[in-house]
Amino acid sequence: MGVAEANTAGNVHGGVILHETVRTGEVTHTSTAYLTMVALDDEGRPAAVPPVRPVTPDEERRAREAQLRRDNRLDERRRIESAREGR
């Protein structure tokens, strides 16, 4: 399980989709997805959750990668917004 530092994201789950050609046994990686789970309060609004701290080396690696994905996503959003404003 990967985690990103956020006050409402419970955790981030990654999944891999594989395709197998049954006749040959060949397996091909087709895609990877990351889903962010958000905690909600009783009224359906995002709710604060305690931070999750990585413990194992694998969790630490996943946390670093999650932070990189978040940084890249936010940077791309800033670039798109700047382009819209003609900057």
Secondary structure, DSSP 8 states (H G I E B T S, - for coil): -B----SSEEEEEEEEEEEEETTTTEEEEEEEEEEEEE-B-TTSSB---------SHHHHHHHHHHHHHHHHHHHHHHHHHHHHTT-
